[in-house]
Amino acid sequence: MSNGLKNIKTIRDFEITGKTVFLRLDLNVPLDNGKITDETRIRAALPTVQYCLEKGAKLIIASHLGRPKSADDKKYSMEPIAKRLGELLDVEVVLMEEPSSEGVKHILYGHMRKQIICLENLRFDDGEVENRNDLAQGWASYSDIYINDAFGACHRAHASIHALPEVMQNKGIGFLIEKEIKMLDSLTENPKKPFIAILGGSKVSDKIPVIEKLINVVDGFIIGGAMAYTFLKAQGISVGKSMVEADKVKYAKEMIQRIEARGKTLLLPVDHITSSSFNDVTNLKLNPNVSISENEMGLDIGPQTIKNYVSCLSGAETIFWNGPMGVFETKEFSRGTFAIAEAMAKNTGTKIVGGGDSAAAAEMSGFADQMTHISTGGGASLEYLQGEKLPGLEVLRPRKQSEANPGVKSF
């Protein structure tokens, strides 16, 4: 069971003026030929960065980007991100291509007020993913305070997330993680009712821990995406060639019974947009029935299902959404997903989007700015919500003196 932010310091708890702050961010943004195609994560990091600048801290920012195979994989360079940060903040961002301790120390020595050091892609060094202590010790040698604001990486025990705060005495979180955790906690700790959880995406198996966590908290589930076909199959309904997790049909059947036994709502598709295959957009059909013929596969929810879902959401006080209703990246199969985003936008309650594909769908729909919160976490938000302990948070809680690492850096 997670302990939320208990005993974790925030950046406000430190006197950072004139101090060197190592700020771990999640700037893992999508790139197309070196151009940033979605800067949501960059903008989400700005409040903490601006706070550091306003307080006169010497700021080192660090992030991973993609999954480079080596440091020669230059398409994963942080250069475009560093450039964009400089534009958004109106500061000079110095990209350290060789982020050795000596190079960084040299820049820090002549540090100017409107200047940020940005380390090159952390994953260019194998020690990051290997959570190596020697890499962490190098960073700690020139850092006074460690601040983690990379919620999307908190479920990874990597060097910049785990090994570095292990050897730092002064450590805490930034404003983004603080908001993420408070928002996710609000879903399980006395949420306003009615509380509806919308779950979609391809696999039931990915959502089982979240379903188990929320089943006693929510007033109802709305199920869409490919995972809905596993639930329909569990009811003995023909789903044709639609994606089904055969080994989860039994679980889906049991879950339907458990939800009904608790007197809660469970909405499943009653009609579908179908085609003969995943890539075939020329033979689209509106299937007005709940059952799907053997030569067809469901790729989006149909208009009556949309009406049912929208009606349910209109009266909700709390909504949590994780997973699209169909193959939304393809325009022809995006209607259901975007209708959910629009219904949430019109709702006046608390509306939380759980990262990943749902966050991308909210952005594409044009309704992102009308959500209460869109998590930058993806996998981290789901793991946290289902009660997992995130390495990046646990390492920030104070330990007993007997457990303390002798290589502690203080100022």
Buried (B, 14 or more C-beta within 10 A) or exposed (E): EBEBBEEBBBBEEBEBEEBBBBBBBBBBBBBEEEEBEBBBBBEBBBBBBBBBBEBEBBBBBBBBBEEBEEBEBEEBBBBBBBBBBBEBBEBEBBBBEEBEBEBBEEBBEEBEEEBBBBBBBBBBBEBBBEBBBEBBBBBBEBBBBBBBBBBBBBBBBBBBBBBBBBBBBBBBBBBBBBBBBEBBBBBBEEBEEBBBBBBBBBBBEBBBBBBEBBBEBBBBBBBBBBBBBBBBBBEEBBBBBBBBBEEBBEBBBEBBEBBEEEEBBBBBBBBBBBBBEEEEBEEBBEBEEBEBBEEBBBBBBBBBBBEBBBEBBEEBBBBBBBBBBBBBEBEBBBBBBBBBBBBBBEBEBBBBBBBBBBBBBBBBBEBBEBBBBBBBBBBBBBBBBBEBBBBBBBBBBEEEEEEEEEEEBEE
